[in-house]
């Protein structure tokens, strides 16, 4: 876990979170009133609770949210996602107020890449260009040459001259998939997303045997044995588009279960089965961090314009460069 993540997790509950709310409050009506009053935009990731997705002005994956954050005219950006996403929005919008419903909403993948350790790793390989998956802290982005998302990672790697050595981090599974796709011999940081490593290949194959007409589709952050049996591999938005456009009618979805809400809205005629995980007490893979944001916290966040996500100016300037490079290529 990064120093920042430890500090965030150790934070006591802020005073406004302890305040008793009026009885019978209509959260949806109040959120709609406040965002209009304060010229606020609500950005939500596909992995948020369904009610938050439905309330958001824009729902997307990491790339789409970064692009939207770069162009918004709102005075306040309410980021219903996790900390690194709100941080990216602040890097792109230094003069705007960026708030996150729960400041403790972190990321297991970002935590797997401590800045001091990554800086030492980079220093040990001075001739390598650094490509970092967007699921990282601002400190890691500042050590990066080009940021990528799962949507554009292959395009980013192919844009780099073949003779240029590459460090790719922090997700080893995404890195291995990119090596296979592009043929590049990249040096990988050994990090991973706990959500995408939780899937049980045995249970998925058993589920597929029960539904042989179902196509297995997966996020490239998943482990290699799962990717070998997947019919389609793509970003969160890519999985959504595939379900909508495929002739198949049944799918086993191997990514965070929150995406099923949008899939059901946009492809109501399709049968969607969440991929099972190793845990016997859970039938799908959920990101506990993503689900820390709730309707109540979203309301409080807009009402009090807290908690704010800040990035020091010097750090922001360094972290902005690789994000801009990504957006130019994408």
One Martini backbone bead per residue (centre of mass of N, CA, C, O) as a GRO file, in nm:
protein
  330
    1UNK     BB    1   0.097   0.036   0.022
    2UNK     BB    2   0.079   0.350   0.000
    3UNK     BB    3   0.126   0.631   0.173
    4UNK     BB    4  -0.139   0.763   0.088
    5UNK     BB    5  -0.326   0.523   0.146
    6UNK     BB    6  -0.262   0.503   0.448
    7UNK     BB    7  -0.354   0.787   0.519
    8UNK     BB    8  -0.647   0.756   0.425
    9UNK     BB    9  -0.724   0.503   0.598
   10UNK     BB   10  -0.651   0.672   0.877
   11UNK     BB   11  -0.880   0.845   0.859
   12UNK     BB   12  -1.111   1.009   1.001
   13UNK     BB   13  -1.416   1.097   1.036
   14UNK     BB   14  -1.570   1.348   0.921
   15UNK     BB   15  -1.788   1.566   1.055
   16UNK     BB   16  -2.006   1.569   0.820
   17UNK     BB   17  -2.052   1.249   0.837
   18UNK     BB   18  -2.187   1.270   1.140
   19UNK     BB   19  -2.420   1.410   1.052
   20UNK     BB   20  -2.745   1.442   1.076
   21UNK     BB   21  -3.005   1.366   0.881
   22UNK     BB   22  -3.280   1.433   0.746
   23UNK     BB   23  -3.586   1.319   0.748
   24UNK     BB   24  -3.688   1.206   0.434
   25UNK     BB   25  -3.486   1.249   0.222
   26UNK     BB   26  -3.437   1.343  -0.124
   27UNK     BB   27  -3.160   1.267  -0.279
   28UNK     BB   28  -3.210   1.305  -0.579
   29UNK     BB   29  -3.331   1.589  -0.567
   30UNK     BB   30  -3.089   1.719  -0.417
   31UNK     BB   31  -2.869   1.656  -0.621
   32UNK     BB   32  -3.002   1.805  -0.857
   33UNK     BB   33  -3.008   2.081  -0.719
   34UNK     BB   34  -2.702   2.114  -0.647
   35UNK     BB   35  -2.575   2.083  -0.932
   36UNK     BB   36  -2.718   2.333  -1.045
   37UNK     BB   37  -2.635   2.547  -0.832
   38UNK     BB   38  -2.302   2.457  -0.862
   39UNK     BB   39  -2.203   2.356  -1.129
   40UNK     BB   40  -2.211   2.033  -1.146
   41UNK     BB   41  -2.036   1.726  -1.214
   42UNK     BB   42  -2.111   1.376  -1.269
   43UNK     BB   43  -1.877   1.116  -1.241
   44UNK     BB   44  -1.896   0.766  -1.350
   45UNK     BB   45  -1.832   0.450  -1.302
   46UNK     BB   46  -1.925   0.128  -1.395
   47UNK     BB   47  -1.872   0.026  -1.075
   48UNK     BB   48  -2.100   0.156  -0.968
   49UNK     BB   49  -2.376   0.204  -0.846
   50UNK     BB   50  -2.665   0.217  -1.014
   51UNK     BB   51  -2.779   0.487  -0.893
   52UNK     BB   52  -2.526   0.652  -0.970
   53UNK     BB   53  -2.523   0.606  -1.270
   54UNK     BB   54  -2.814   0.734  -1.316
   55UNK     BB   55  -2.719   1.026  -1.201
   56UNK     BB   56  -2.513   1.075  -1.395
   57UNK     BB   57  -2.378   1.263  -1.656
   58UNK     BB   58  -2.135   1.045  -1.668
   59UNK     BB   59  -2.042   0.724  -1.808
   60UNK     BB   60  -1.733   0.526  -1.760
   61UNK     BB   61  -1.418   0.482  -1.822
   62UNK     BB   62  -1.107   0.594  -1.777
   63UNK     BB   63  -1.078   0.738  -2.050
   64UNK     BB   64  -1.353   0.884  -2.071
   65UNK     BB   65  -1.322   1.037  -1.800
   66UNK     BB   66  -1.065   1.192  -1.874
   67UNK     BB   67  -1.184   1.334  -2.120
   68UNK     BB   68  -1.418   1.474  -1.972
   69UNK     BB   69  -1.247   1.625  -1.757
   70UNK     BB   70  -1.091   1.800  -1.982
   71UNK     BB   71  -1.392   1.948  -2.083
   72UNK     BB   72  -1.526   2.066  -1.854
   73UNK     BB   73  -1.747   2.351  -1.729
   74UNK     BB   74  -1.740   2.300  -1.448
   75UNK     BB   75  -1.677   2.386  -1.110
   76UNK     BB   76  -1.760   2.089  -1.024
   77UNK     BB   77  -1.614   1.765  -0.955
   78UNK     BB   78  -1.784   1.461  -0.926
   79UNK     BB   79  -1.620   1.157  -0.828
   80UNK     BB   80  -1.752   0.840  -0.900
   81UNK     BB   81  -1.494   0.660  -0.759
   82UNK     BB   82  -1.155   0.677  -0.735
   83UNK     BB   83  -0.879   0.843  -0.639
   84UNK     BB   84  -0.715   0.844  -0.911
   85UNK     BB   85  -0.944   0.973  -1.078
   86UNK     BB   86  -0.967   1.241  -0.924
   87UNK     BB   87  -0.671   1.315  -0.961
   88UNK     BB   88  -0.679   1.333  -1.269
   89UNK     BB   89  -0.889   1.561  -1.276
   90UNK     BB   90  -0.708   1.765  -1.123
   91UNK     BB   91  -0.472   1.768  -1.321
   92UNK     BB   92  -0.670   1.875  -1.559
   93UNK     BB   93  -0.817   2.075  -1.311
   94UNK     BB   94  -0.673   2.301  -1.110
   95UNK     BB   95  -0.926   2.523  -1.083
   96UNK     BB   96  -1.099   2.298  -0.986
   97UNK     BB   97  -1.330   2.128  -0.802
   98UNK     BB   98  -1.253   1.812  -0.646
   99UNK     BB   99  -1.470   1.539  -0.559
  100UNK     BB  100  -1.512   1.266  -0.316
  101UNK     BB  101  -1.729   1.083  -0.143
  102UNK     BB  102  -1.469   0.884  -0.069
  103UNK     BB  103  -1.139   0.907   0.029
  104UNK     BB  104  -1.105   0.577   0.074
  105UNK     BB  105  -1.125   0.527  -0.235
  106UNK     BB  106  -0.930   0.308  -0.377
  107UNK     BB  107  -0.656   0.080  -0.503
  108UNK     BB  108  -0.500  -0.218  -0.538
  109UNK     BB  109  -0.315  -0.151  -0.777
  110UNK     BB  110  -0.193   0.113  -0.678
  111UNK     BB  111  -0.084  -0.019  -0.407
  112UNK     BB  112   0.125  -0.216  -0.576
  113UNK     BB  113   0.283   0.088  -0.633
  114UNK     BB  114   0.529   0.220  -0.487
  115UNK     BB  115   0.709   0.497  -0.553
  116UNK     BB  116   0.991   0.424  -0.440
  117UNK     BB  117   1.012   0.147  -0.582
  118UNK     BB  118   0.965   0.249  -0.872
  119UNK     BB  119   1.203   0.445  -0.884
  120UNK     BB  120   1.419   0.223  -0.849
  121UNK     BB  121   1.339   0.057  -1.096
  122UNK     BB  122   1.388   0.280  -1.302
  123UNK     BB  123   1.691   0.338  -1.228
  124UNK     BB  124   1.782   0.035  -1.309
  125UNK     BB  125   1.638   0.131  -1.609
  126UNK     BB  126   1.739   0.399  -1.793
  127UNK     BB  127   1.651   0.298  -2.107
  128UNK     BB  128   1.354   0.316  -2.023
  129UNK     BB  129   1.025   0.339  -2.102
  130UNK     BB  130   0.731   0.458  -1.935
  131UNK     BB  131   0.435   0.260  -1.889
  132UNK     BB  132   0.120   0.350  -1.738
  133UNK     BB  133  -0.136   0.268  -1.584
  134UNK     BB  134  -0.392   0.465  -1.461
  135UNK     BB  135  -0.385   0.284  -1.190
  136UNK     BB  136  -0.248   0.551  -1.032
  137UNK     BB  137  -0.066   0.765  -0.890
  138UNK     BB  138   0.074   1.071  -0.921
  139UNK     BB  139   0.362   0.971  -0.860
  140UNK     BB  140   0.370   0.764  -1.094
  141UNK     BB  141   0.306   0.956  -1.326
  142UNK     BB  142   0.570   1.130  -1.274
  143UNK     BB  143   0.743   0.852  -1.368
  144UNK     BB  144   0.609   0.885  -1.650
  145UNK     BB  145   0.568   0.897  -2.004
  146UNK     BB  146   0.303   0.704  -2.047
  147UNK     BB  147  -0.025   0.673  -2.039
  148UNK     BB  148  -0.282   0.415  -1.984
  149UNK     BB  149  -0.537   0.206  -2.096
  150UNK     BB  150  -0.722  -0.061  -2.191
  151UNK     BB  151  -0.823   0.084  -2.452
  152UNK     BB  152  -0.505   0.205  -2.543
  153UNK     BB  153  -0.251   0.026  -2.492
  154UNK     BB  154  -0.182  -0.092  -2.770
  155UNK     BB  155  -0.150   0.182  -2.913
  156UNK     BB  156   0.077   0.288  -2.736
  157UNK     BB  157   0.287   0.065  -2.787
  158UNK     BB  158   0.284   0.095  -3.107
  159UNK     BB  159   0.397   0.404  -3.092
  160UNK     BB  160   0.660   0.272  -3.015
  161UNK     BB  161   0.959   0.212  -3.087
  162UNK     BB  162   1.102  -0.100  -3.116
  163UNK     BB  163   1.394  -0.013  -2.988
  164UNK     BB  164   1.235   0.058  -2.734
  165UNK     BB  165   1.247   0.026  -2.414
  166UNK     BB  166   1.010  -0.120  -2.165
  167UNK     BB  167   0.811  -0.015  -1.899
  168UNK     BB  168   0.546  -0.195  -1.730
  169UNK     BB  169   0.273  -0.052  -1.535
  170UNK     BB  170   0.146  -0.246  -1.269
  171UNK     BB  171   0.010  -0.469  -1.460
  172UNK     BB  172   0.092  -0.792  -1.538
  173UNK     BB  173  -0.150  -0.891  -1.706
  174UNK     BB  174  -0.162  -0.663  -1.910
  175UNK     BB  175   0.132  -0.693  -1.999
  176UNK     BB  176   0.115  -0.983  -2.112
  177UNK     BB  177  -0.103  -0.921  -2.320
  178UNK     BB  178   0.067  -0.708  -2.476
  179UNK     BB  179   0.296  -0.892  -2.558
  180UNK     BB  180   0.115  -1.081  -2.725
  181UNK     BB  181  -0.006  -0.857  -2.917
  182UNK     BB  182   0.287  -0.701  -2.999
  183UNK     BB  183   0.582  -0.847  -2.928
  184UNK     BB  184   0.685  -0.710  -2.681
  185UNK     BB  185   0.974  -0.680  -2.455
  186UNK     BB  186   0.871  -0.626  -2.147
  187UNK     BB  187   0.901  -0.469  -1.839
  188UNK     BB  188   0.752  -0.584  -1.538
  189UNK     BB  189   0.542  -0.506  -1.300
  190UNK     BB  190   0.430  -0.665  -0.982
  191UNK     BB  191   0.103  -0.620  -1.033
  192UNK     BB  192  -0.251  -0.606  -0.908
  193UNK     BB  193  -0.595  -0.687  -0.927
  194UNK     BB  194  -0.811  -0.830  -0.705
  195UNK     BB  195  -1.064  -0.856  -0.880
  196UNK     BB  196  -0.917  -1.007  -1.137
  197UNK     BB  197  -0.790  -1.242  -0.935
  198UNK     BB  198  -1.069  -1.384  -0.817
  199UNK     BB  199  -1.114  -1.577  -1.029
  200UNK     BB  200  -1.255  -1.896  -1.119
  201UNK     BB  201  -1.180  -2.122  -1.353
  202UNK     BB  202  -1.345  -2.366  -1.260
  203UNK     BB  203  -1.622  -2.218  -1.231
  204UNK     BB  204  -1.634  -2.108  -1.518
  205UNK     BB  205  -1.627  -2.383  -1.664
  206UNK     BB  206  -1.879  -2.491  -1.527
  207UNK     BB  207  -2.068  -2.267  -1.626
  208UNK     BB  208  -2.015  -2.324  -1.928
  209UNK     BB  209  -2.121  -2.616  -1.924
  210UNK     BB  210  -2.416  -2.511  -1.848
  211UNK     BB  211  -2.344  -2.269  -2.085
  212UNK     BB  212  -2.237  -2.328  -2.399
  213UNK     BB  213  -2.365  -2.049  -2.535
  214UNK     BB  214  -2.162  -1.891  -2.376
  215UNK     BB  215  -1.962  -1.608  -2.363
  216UNK     BB  216  -1.640  -1.533  -2.279
  217UNK     BB  217  -1.558  -1.227  -2.106
  218UNK     BB  218  -1.264  -1.005  -2.065
  219UNK     BB  219  -1.030  -0.855  -1.886
  220UNK     BB  220  -0.680  -0.791  -1.915
  221UNK     BB  221  -0.639  -0.814  -1.589
  222UNK     BB  222  -0.654  -1.097  -1.611
  223UNK     BB  223  -0.566  -1.402  -1.603
  224UNK     BB  224  -0.430  -1.610  -1.835
  225UNK     BB  225  -0.627  -1.857  -1.808
  226UNK     BB  226  -0.877  -1.681  -1.877
  227UNK     BB  227  -0.787  -1.556  -2.152
  228UNK     BB  228  -0.774  -1.835  -2.306
  229UNK     BB  229  -1.114  -1.869  -2.284
  230UNK     BB  230  -1.174  -1.611  -2.418
  231UNK     BB  231  -1.353  -1.458  -2.675
  232UNK     BB  232  -1.322  -1.172  -2.528
  233UNK     BB  233  -1.094  -0.884  -2.504
  234UNK     BB  234  -1.146  -0.593  -2.284
  235UNK     BB  235  -1.260  -0.327  -2.193
  236UNK     BB  236  -1.526  -0.212  -2.041
  237UNK     BB  237  -1.636  -0.076  -2.299
  238UNK     BB  238  -1.576  -0.318  -2.483
  239UNK     BB  239  -1.769  -0.517  -2.347
  240UNK     BB  240  -2.024  -0.356  -2.398
  241UNK     BB  241  -2.005  -0.345  -2.709
  242UNK     BB  242  -2.001  -0.652  -2.755
  243UNK     BB  243  -2.276  -0.723  -2.638
  244UNK     BB  244  -2.438  -0.537  -2.834
  245UNK     BB  245  -2.305  -0.665  -3.122
  246UNK     BB  246  -2.346  -0.948  -3.074
  247UNK     BB  247  -2.502  -1.253  -3.168
  248UNK     BB  248  -2.501  -1.327  -2.902
  249UNK     BB  249  -2.710  -1.400  -2.591
  250UNK     BB  250  -2.468  -1.510  -2.402
  251UNK     BB  251  -2.277  -1.420  -2.094
  252UNK     BB  252  -1.956  -1.422  -1.939
  253UNK     BB  253  -1.852  -1.188  -1.690
  254UNK     BB  254  -1.498  -1.079  -1.647
  255UNK     BB  255  -1.577  -0.847  -1.420
  256UNK     BB  256  -1.700  -0.606  -1.268
  257UNK     BB  257  -2.041  -0.611  -1.185
  258UNK     BB  258  -2.131  -0.312  -1.251
  259UNK     BB  259  -2.158  -0.342  -1.571
  260UNK     BB  260  -2.438  -0.488  -1.586
  261UNK     BB  261  -2.623  -0.246  -1.576
  262UNK     BB  262  -2.553  -0.122  -1.855
  263UNK     BB  263  -2.599  -0.377  -2.021
  264UNK     BB  264  -2.905  -0.404  -1.952
  265UNK     BB  265  -2.983  -0.132  -2.078
  266UNK     BB  266  -2.835  -0.180  -2.379
  267UNK     BB  267  -2.899  -0.522  -2.352
  268UNK     BB  268  -3.197  -0.661  -2.273
  269UNK     BB  269  -3.171  -0.940  -2.459
  270UNK     BB  270  -2.944  -1.030  -2.275
  271UNK     BB  271  -2.750  -1.279  -2.111
  272UNK     BB  272  -2.606  -1.233  -1.779
  273UNK     BB  273  -2.302  -1.373  -1.633
  274UNK     BB  274  -2.128  -1.379  -1.360
  275UNK     BB  275  -1.822  -1.438  -1.269
  276UNK     BB  276  -1.679  -1.647  -1.064
  277UNK     BB  277  -1.526  -1.696  -0.751
  278UNK     BB  278  -1.345  -1.832  -0.493
  279UNK     BB  279  -1.551  -1.731  -0.309
  280UNK     BB  280  -1.819  -1.893  -0.151
  281UNK     BB  281  -1.977  -1.603  -0.066
  282UNK     BB  282  -1.937  -1.533  -0.382
  283UNK     BB  283  -2.057  -1.478  -0.734
  284UNK     BB  284  -1.874  -1.214  -0.755
  285UNK     BB  285  -1.686  -0.926  -0.859
  286UNK     BB  286  -1.598  -0.680  -0.620
  287UNK     BB  287  -1.531  -0.342  -0.548
  288UNK     BB  288  -1.495  -0.205  -0.246
  289UNK     BB  289  -1.411   0.081  -0.325
  290UNK     BB  290  -1.639   0.156  -0.524
  291UNK     BB  291  -1.868   0.087  -0.294
  292UNK     BB  292  -1.815   0.336  -0.096
  293UNK     BB  293  -2.000   0.477  -0.269
  294UNK     BB  294  -2.291   0.670  -0.198
  295UNK     BB  295  -2.573   0.847  -0.192
  296UNK     BB  296  -2.514   0.992   0.071
  297UNK     BB  297  -2.223   1.081   0.000
  298UNK     BB  298  -2.299   1.238  -0.252
  299UNK     BB  299  -2.467   1.448  -0.108
  300UNK     BB  300  -2.257   1.553   0.094
  301UNK     BB  301  -2.048   1.633  -0.118
  302UNK     BB  302  -2.226   1.856  -0.248
  303UNK     BB  303  -2.307   2.018   0.000
  304UNK     BB  304  -1.985   2.055   0.116
  305UNK     BB  305  -1.747   2.013  -0.086
  306UNK     BB  306  -1.672   1.713   0.020
  307UNK     BB  307  -1.387   1.582  -0.043
  308UNK     BB  308  -1.093   1.703  -0.144
  309UNK     BB  309  -0.878   1.691  -0.428
  310UNK     BB  310  -0.523   1.714  -0.419
  311UNK     BB  311  -0.241   1.865  -0.608
  312UNK     BB  312   0.060   1.946  -0.629
  313UNK     BB  313   0.197   2.150  -0.857
  314UNK     BB  314   0.462   1.993  -0.920
  315UNK     BB  315   0.325   1.718  -0.954
  316UNK     BB  316   0.120   1.793  -1.169
  317UNK     BB  317   0.317   1.870  -1.398
  318UNK     BB  318   0.437   1.581  -1.424
  319UNK     BB  319   0.162   1.415  -1.451
  320UNK     BB  320   0.045   1.556  -1.710
  321UNK     BB  321   0.224   1.468  -1.947
  322UNK     BB  322   0.136   1.158  -1.983
  323UNK     BB  323  -0.165   1.225  -2.019
  324UNK     BB  324  -0.144   1.403  -2.273
  325UNK     BB  325  -0.014   1.189  -2.450
  326UNK     BB  326  -0.253   0.999  -2.443
  327UNK     BB  327  -0.474   1.195  -2.553
  328UNK     BB  328  -0.334   1.244  -2.826
  329UNK     BB  329  -0.342   0.942  -2.920
  330UNK     BB  330  -0.672   0.914  -2.849
   0.00000   0.00000   0.00000
